[in-house]
């Protein structure tokens, strides 16, 4: 429980590498040639919802390598912040393929390089904040433990959702018990 690292299994040998592929889970299943083309017949509300789906997918793609970076920083008792672990550094935390997909999303989503860079920074910070929130971190460690325990190569998105929600429930329960003590 030191430094919010919950599980001894999650703290396994640093040389052990586990790879699991998530089946499903994206809100945008097929990237259109452009956001404008895909949403030309949408109402303003539908366009807004579609943009949120794009952003949610990007944040979800960034969370994985950010969780890996946070885990390694905590394990090594090193600081972690968005300046030390920036978007480009995610490639060193298993995020190369995720960054490639994120860039495909952004190229479809935004025409301007400058605006794409700003949006990437905004979404990276949202993902960083998500991973840094204690309840989310405990749910992420519960997911890591579950993946290690089952040693599956392909995990359905719904299975991941169940584990994350149960991790959050355990956090809420432990907080409730602590407040009565």
Order of alpha helices (4+ residues) and beta strands (2+ residues): beta-alpha-alpha-alpha-alpha-alpha-beta-alpha
